[in-house]
């Protein structure tokens, strides 16, 4: 095995480790795509000479050159998209500065473990709690319905957690009918309108989700400010890769 092959294999092993459930403690689309990429990089390193030979044979044929050109164009476009998407995701992952005082809050729900908030949802509630303490006149919409494997709605879990931490219950409004982020914002906007609030809201969600959330909120006519909870450094790559695919659906949906 040549030095180049060894380097490629090492890169593949590194990618495989980064995206493995043992490192991220997560299994999702990002996990699968990342591990597949790592395995393909390792295979490329091991079979590099055969790959070179196959490429030389393809270049000798007209259809082969056309196929290679198409693959290069598609790969370049995918690389540009993934790079731009990653930069956007990371740039939206930090909290906004100079948020207008007492701007209302929308907390986006996620997995409930039975009748308790899961780790990610707890982190979102903690971030919302800090903001609500700093903005005592702000109201809060906790948004999330009940899944088939959940004993209570995500909104109810967040309501309980924030109330237990000391946020006055009359400041918290439950939106418990939504099943996706678009519905989170659509139904939450109705509650804000009923409470006489404008079209601005602080969105509390996990850092990797802020960019996509802002795009969806914009489609609902809501101007957003970000207050983010953090995800672990080892799990962030997995979530970013998953966001690449979720963003495509966001762009094509009305």
PyMOL commands that set and color helices and strands:
alter all, ss='L'
color gray80, all
select helices_A, chain A and resi 3-19+21-24+29-46+48-59+62-91+119-134+154-165+169-171+181-194+207-219+233-252
alter helices_A, ss='H'
color red, helices_A
select strands_A, chain A and resi 105-108+112-113+116-117+140-143+172-175+200-206+223-229
alter strands_A, ss='S'
color yellow, strands_A
deselect
rebuild
show_as cartoon
